Amino acid sequence: PVYPTQLYSAAASLCIFIFLFIISKLKTPTGLITSLFFLLEGFSRFYIDFWRGDRSDLILFNISWYQLLALIISLSGFVGILYITLRKKNIYIMR
Protein backbone atom coordinates (compact mmCIF):
# COMPACT_ATOMS: atom_id res chain seq x y z
CA PRO A 1 0.00 0.00 0.00
CA VAL A 2 1.01 3.59 -0.61
CA TYR A 3 0.77 5.99 2.31
CA PRO A 4 0.29 9.77 1.97
CA THR A 5 3.54 10.61 3.70
CA GLN A 6 3.47 14.22 2.51
CA LEU A 7 0.21 14.70 4.44
CA TYR A 8 1.68 12.94 7.48
CA SER A 9 4.70 15.20 7.32
CA ALA A 10 2.55 18.32 6.97
CA ALA A 11 0.38 17.26 9.92
CA ALA A 12 3.45 16.53 12.05
CA SER A 13 4.97 19.91 11.15
CA LEU A 14 1.70 21.66 12.05
CA CYS A 15 1.63 19.89 15.44
CA ILE A 16 5.26 20.85 16.05
CA PHE A 17 4.47 24.47 15.13
CA ILE A 18 1.50 24.64 17.51
CA PHE A 19 3.54 23.09 20.33
CA LEU A 20 6.47 25.46 19.79
CA PHE A 21 4.15 28.45 19.46
CA ILE A 22 2.62 27.66 22.85
CA ILE A 23 6.05 27.09 24.40
CA SER A 24 7.33 30.37 22.93
CA LYS A 25 4.77 32.32 24.96
CA LEU A 26 6.46 31.10 28.14
CA LYS A 27 9.69 32.46 29.52
CA THR A 28 12.21 30.17 27.83
CA PRO A 29 16.01 30.21 27.67
CA THR A 30 17.61 31.50 24.50
CA GLY A 31 17.91 28.76 21.86
CA LEU A 32 15.46 26.31 23.43
CA ILE A 33 12.78 26.76 20.76
CA THR A 34 15.29 26.17 17.95
CA SER A 35 16.73 23.10 19.66
CA LEU A 36 13.25 21.69 20.24
CA PHE A 37 12.41 22.28 16.57
CA PHE A 38 15.51 20.38 15.43
CA LEU A 39 14.75 17.52 17.81
CA LEU A 40 11.06 17.17 16.93
CA GLU A 41 11.28 17.80 13.18
CA GLY A 42 14.21 15.38 12.80
CA PHE A 43 12.36 12.73 14.76
CA SER A 44 9.19 13.15 12.70
CA ARG A 45 11.18 12.93 9.43
CA PHE A 46 12.96 9.80 10.66
CA TYR A 47 9.71 8.10 11.65
CA ILE A 48 7.62 9.10 8.62
CA ASP A 49 10.35 8.06 6.18
CA PHE A 50 9.70 4.38 7.04
CA TRP A 51 6.35 4.65 5.21
CA ARG A 52 7.68 6.18 2.02
CA GLY A 53 7.38 4.13 -1.15
CA ASP A 54 10.64 5.30 -2.74
CA ARG A 55 13.11 3.97 -0.17
CA SER A 56 15.70 2.71 -2.61
CA ASP A 57 18.79 4.24 -1.01
CA LEU A 58 18.99 2.13 2.15
CA ILE A 59 22.37 2.17 3.81
CA LEU A 60 22.47 0.49 7.21
CA PHE A 61 19.92 -1.20 9.49
CA ASN A 62 17.17 -0.51 6.93
CA ILE A 63 17.51 3.28 7.22
CA SER A 64 17.98 5.70 4.33
CA TRP A 65 20.39 8.61 3.96
CA TYR A 66 17.56 11.00 4.78
CA GLN A 67 16.84 9.14 7.99
CA LEU A 68 20.51 9.27 8.91
CA LEU A 69 20.47 13.03 8.32
CA ALA A 70 17.28 13.31 10.40
CA LEU A 71 18.99 11.45 13.24
CA ILE A 72 21.93 13.85 13.08
CA ILE A 73 19.58 16.84 13.15
CA SER A 74 17.66 15.36 16.09
CA LEU A 75 20.92 14.68 17.89
CA SER A 76 22.03 18.28 17.39
CA GLY A 77 18.71 19.45 18.85
CA PHE A 78 19.17 17.13 21.83
CA VAL A 79 22.72 18.39 22.39
CA GLY A 80 21.42 21.97 22.20
CA ILE A 81 18.79 21.24 24.82
CA LEU A 82 21.39 19.61 27.07
CA TYR A 83 23.71 22.58 26.66
CA ILE A 84 20.95 25.05 27.47
CA THR A 85 19.73 23.19 30.54
CA LEU A 86 23.17 22.35 31.92
CA ARG A 87 24.89 25.69 31.58
CA LYS A 88 25.11 27.52 34.86
CA LYS A 89 23.86 30.94 33.79
CA ASN A 90 20.63 30.84 31.76
CA ILE A 91 19.92 33.92 29.65
CA TYR A 92 16.18 34.51 29.34
CA ILE A 93 14.33 36.32 26.61
CA MET A 94 12.15 39.07 27.97
CA ARG A 95 8.58 38.86 26.59
LUMTORLO-542398 format. One line per field, with one value per residue (C-alpha): residue number from 1; chain; x, y, z. Coordinates in nm, 3 decimals. Each point is the difference from the previous one (the first is absolute). Example, Ala and Ser with C-alpha at 12.3 -4.5 7.8 and 13.67 -1.06 7.14 Angstrom:
REM LUMTORLO-542398
n <- (1,2)
chain <- (A,A)
X <- (1.230,0.137)
Y <- (-0.450,0.344)
Z <- (0.780,-0.066)
***
This chain:
REM LUMTORLO-542398
n <- (1,2,3,4,5,6,7,8,9,10,11,12,13,14,15,16,17,18,19,20,21,22,23,24,25,26,27,28,29,30,31,32,33,34,35,36,37,38,39,40,41,42,43,44,45,46,47,48,49,50,51,52,53,54,55,56,57,58,59,60,61,62,63,64,65,66,67,68,69,70,71,72,73,74,75,76,77,78,79,80,81,82,83,84,85,86,87,88,89,90,91,92,93,94,95)
chain <- (A,A,A,A,A,A,A,A,A,A,A,A,A,A,A,A,A,A,A,A,A,A,A,A,A,A,A,A,A,A,A,A,A,A,A,A,A,A,A,A,A,A,A,A,A,A,A,A,A,A,A,A,A,A,A,A,A,A,A,A,A,A,A,A,A,A,A,A,A,A,A,A,A,A,A,A,A,A,A,A,A,A,A,A,A,A,A,A,A,A,A,A,A,A,A)
X <- (0.000,0.101,-0.024,-0.048,0.325,-0.007,-0.326,0.147,0.302,-0.215,-0.217,0.307,0.152,-0.327,-0.007,0.363,-0.079,-0.297,0.204,0.293,-0.232,-0.153,0.343,0.128,-0.256,0.169,0.323,0.252,0.380,0.160,0.030,-0.245,-0.268,0.251,0.144,-0.348,-0.084,0.310,-0.076,-0.369,0.022,0.293,-0.185,-0.317,0.199,0.178,-0.325,-0.209,0.273,-0.065,-0.335,0.133,-0.030,0.326,0.247,0.259,0.309,0.020,0.338,0.010,-0.255,-0.275,0.034,0.047,0.241,-0.283,-0.072,0.367,-0.004,-0.319,0.171,0.294,-0.235,-0.192,0.326,0.111,-0.332,0.046,0.355,-0.130,-0.263,0.260,0.232,-0.276,-0.122,0.344,0.172,0.022,-0.125,-0.323,-0.071,-0.374,-0.185,-0.218,-0.357)
Y <- (0.000,0.359,0.240,0.378,0.084,0.361,0.048,-0.176,0.226,0.312,-0.106,-0.073,0.338,0.175,-0.177,0.096,0.362,0.017,-0.155,0.237,0.299,-0.079,-0.057,0.328,0.195,-0.122,0.136,-0.229,0.004,0.129,-0.274,-0.245,0.045,-0.059,-0.307,-0.141,0.059,-0.190,-0.286,-0.035,0.063,-0.242,-0.265,0.042,-0.022,-0.313,-0.170,0.100,-0.104,-0.368,0.027,0.153,-0.205,0.117,-0.133,-0.126,0.153,-0.211,0.004,-0.168,-0.169,0.069,0.379,0.242,0.291,0.239,-0.186,0.013,0.376,0.028,-0.186,0.240,0.299,-0.148,-0.068,0.360,0.117,-0.232,0.126,0.358,-0.073,-0.163,0.297,0.247,-0.186,-0.084,0.334,0.183,0.342,-0.010,0.308,0.059,0.181,0.275,-0.021)
Z <- (0.000,-0.061,0.292,-0.034,0.173,-0.119,0.193,0.304,-0.016,-0.035,0.295,0.213,-0.090,0.090,0.339,0.061,-0.092,0.238,0.282,-0.054,-0.033,0.339,0.155,-0.147,0.203,0.318,0.138,-0.169,-0.016,-0.317,-0.264,0.157,-0.267,-0.281,0.171,0.058,-0.367,-0.114,0.238,-0.088,-0.375,-0.038,0.196,-0.206,-0.327,0.123,0.099,-0.303,-0.244,0.086,-0.183,-0.319,-0.317,-0.159,0.257,-0.244,0.160,0.316,0.166,0.340,0.228,-0.256,0.029,-0.289,-0.037,0.082,0.321,0.092,-0.059,0.208,0.284,-0.016,0.007,0.294,0.180,-0.050,0.146,0.298,0.056,-0.019,0.262,0.225,-0.041,0.081,0.307,0.138,-0.034,0.328,-0.107,-0.203,-0.211,-0.031,-0.273,0.136,-0.138)
***
